[in-house]
């Protein structure tokens, strides 16, 4: 019996945008990751609540320093256009393009059912695109996982926190309460 090799069709960001503009993806909750259109898990109540509260909290902390975008696309150079739960980026209008890596200070994902994807696929995607910092809130286990020092292979450092404060790389003078992010 001969073994068959399957090749997956990869999509560019421009092709993905044309599909969106044509309405092809209107009924689908998807994002583009490394050239593949991937279904997004629906938000459960704890996920939605924590991400909403975190957006408000970070918005208050960073109101004059950065914009906190809630569940909006970002455009990465590796044919990816994920929709992180929170993107902390330069405080400018994004009326001609979504934030690019050079606009982004860090991204945050609140993860329950999508934890494996967020820790593996998304962390590598964000790191390869040069996102300096990536936070994953593990909703189920009440942990904040912080990734820093991106490389093409992934992030070089990973720290898990359950309490205390963390200062984002871009804003070392701002202390973010881990407990507030975890809903404690």
Secondary structure, 3 states (H helix, E strand, C coil): CCCCCCCCCCCCHHHHHHHHHCCCCCCCCEEEECCEEEECCCCCHHHHHHHHHHHHHHHHHCCCCCEEEECCCECECCCEECCCCEEEECCCCCCCCCECHHHEEEEEEEECCCHHHHHHHHHHHHHHCCCCEEEEEECCCCEEEEEEEEECCEEEEEEEECCCEEECHHHCCCEEEHHHHHCC
